[in-house]
């Protein structure tokens, strides 16, 4: 369709409308993603504070858990390296 043909202006308006709607949808998605990221960040901070409190209250338990996780990870890496 060329600019001289009838109906061309209607098509251009449809394209502009679609572009405007898609930009609105994109902005709404960005706002929603920002809200989700804020919530996730806040929860991560809360879990970090909780973990810090637990380590402060039970330091030897934290050392034992860290050692156990290290041994398990080392064993799994050794098994994977042999293959």
SEZAGU-840284 format. One record per residue: residue in three letters; x, y, z of N, C-alpha, C in turn. Coordinates in pm, whole numbers, padded with zeros to 5 digits, always signed. Layout:
N
ALAXYZXYZXYZ...
This chain:
83
UNK+00085-00116+00000+00000+00000+00000+00090+00123+00000UNK+00063+00214-00085+00144+00336-00094+00067+00451-00028UNK+00136+00561+00001+00068+00673+00066-00045+00732-00017UNK-00045+00711-00148-00149+00769-00234-00275+00683-00237UNK-00269+00559-00193-00384+00470-00199-00480+00501-00085UNK-00610+00484-00111-00707+00505-00002-00689+00398+00105UNK-00709+00435+00229-00697+00339+00338-00559+00336+00401UNK-00464+00402+00340-00326+00402+00392-00319+00469+00528UNK-00390+00582+00541-00387+00657+00668-00443+00573+00782UNK-00546+00495+00753-00604+00409+00856-00504+00305+00903UNK-00426+00250+00810-00325+00151+00844-00218+00212+00932UNK-00176+00334+00899-00073+00401+00978-00123+00429+01119UNK-00250+00465+01132-00306+00488+01264-00311+00358+01344UNK-00344+00249+01277-00345+00120+01344-00206+00085+01395UNK-00106+00112+01313+00033+00083+01352+00072+00170+01471UNK+00036+00297+01468+00068+00388+01580-00003+00344+01707UNK-00130+00303+01692-00205+00255+01808-00139+00131+01866UNK-00100+00040+01779-00035-00083+01825+00096-00050+01896UNK+00171+00043+01839+00299+00081+01900+00276+00142+02038UNK+00176+00227+02049+00145+00289+02179+00102+00185+02281UNK+00018+00091+02238-00026-00015+02330+00090-00104+02373UNK+00178-00135+02279+00291-00220+02314+00387-00148+02408UNK+00405-00018+02390+00490+00059+02482+00428+00064+02621UNK+00295+00079+02628+00227+00078+02758+00244-00057+02826UNK+00229-00164+02749+00246-00298+02806+00389-00319+02853UNK+00486-00268+02779+00626-00280+02818+00653-00205+02948UNK+00598-00085+02960+00616-00007+03082+00552-00078+03202UNK+00434-00135+03182+00368-00208+03290+00451-00329+03331UNK+00508-00399+03234+00591-00515+03264+00717-00472+03339UNK+00776-00360+03301+00895-00310+03371+00863-00275+03516UNK+00747-00211+03537+00707-00176+03675+00684-00302+03757UNK+00619-00401+03698+00593-00526+03769+00724-00597+03801UNK+00817-00599+03708+00947-00661+03731+01023-00588+03842UNK+01015-00457+03844+01082-00379+03949+01022-00412+04085UNK+00890-00426+04092+00825-00463+04218+00870-00600+04265UNK+00877-00695+04172+00920-00830+04208+01065-00829+04255UNK+01150-00753+04186+01290-00746+04225+01305-00682+04363UNK+01225-00581+04393+01229-00519+04526+01189-00621+04634UNK+01086-00699+04606+01041-00800+04701+01149-00906+04722UNK+01208-00953+04613+01312-01054+04622+01433-01000+04698UNK+01471-00877+04671+01585-00816+04739+01559-00804+04888UNK+01439-00763+04924+01406-00749+05066+01409-00886+05135UNK+01354-00987+05071+01357-01122+05130+01500-01173+05144UNK+01585-01146+05046+01724-01188+05054+01794-01120+05172UNK+01766-00992+05192+01823-00921+05307+01776-00983+05438UNK+01645-01016+05445+01591-01077+05566+01657-01212+05593UNK+01672-01295+05489+01736-01425+05506+01882-01409+05546UNK+01948-01307+05491+02086-01280+05529+02098-01241+05675UNK+02006-01156+05721+02006-01117+05862+01979-01237+05952UNK+01884-01322+05910+01853-01442+05987+01974-01535+05994UNK+02038-01556+05881+02157-01643+05880+02266-01585+05968UNK+02285-01455+05964+02387-01392+06048+02355-01411+06196UNK+02228-01395+06233+02188-01417+06372+02214-01560+06415UNK+02180-01656+06328+02199-01797+06363+02347-01831+06379UNK+02431-01777+06294+02574-01802+06304+02628-01738+06431UNK+02580-01619+06464+02625-01553+06587+02585-01633+06710UNK+02467-01692+06708+02419-01768+06824+02480-01907+06831UNK+02512-01969+06718+02563-02106+06713+02685-02115+06622UNK+02797-02059+06662+02912-02056+06570+02967-02195+06539UNK+02970-02286+06636+03027-02419+06610+02937-02503+06521UNK+02810-02484+06533+02717-02552+06443+02740-02504+06300UNK+02758-02373+06283+02783-02317+06150+02913-02373+06092UNK+03017-02385+06175+03144-02441+06129+03124-02587+06086UNK+03050-02662+06165+03024-02803+06132+02946-02819+06003UNK+02845-02736+05984+02765-02742+05861+02852-02706+05741UNK+02932-02601+05755+03022-02561+05647+03122-02671+05612UNK+03176-02736+05714+03270-02846+05690+03201-02962+05619UNK+03081-02997+05666+03007-03107+05603+02974-03079+05457UNK+02930-02958+05429+02898-02922+05291+03025-02927+05206UNK+03136-02881+05262+03263-02885+05188+03306-03027+05156UNK+03290-03117+05251+03328-03258+05228+03239-03318+05119UNK+03110-03294+05127+03019-03349+05027+03050-03293+04889UNK+03071-03162+04880+03103-03101+04750+03236-03154+04696UNK+03334-03170+04784+03462-03225+04741+03448-03367+04687UNK+03368-03449+04756+03347-03586+04711+03277-03588+04574UNK+03178-03503+04557+03107-03498+04429+03198-03451+04317UNK+03284-03354+04346+03378-03307+04244+03480-03414+04209UNK+03524-03491+04306+03620-03600+04278+03554-03706+04189UNK+03430-03740+04218+03357-03838+04136+03341-03784+03994UNK+03307-03658+03982+03288-03598+03848+03421-03590+03773UNK+03531-03567+03843+03661-03556+03777+03710-03690+03725UNK+03670-03797+03787+03714-03932+03743+03646-03975+03615UNK+03535-03916+03580+03460-03958+03460+03518-03899+03340
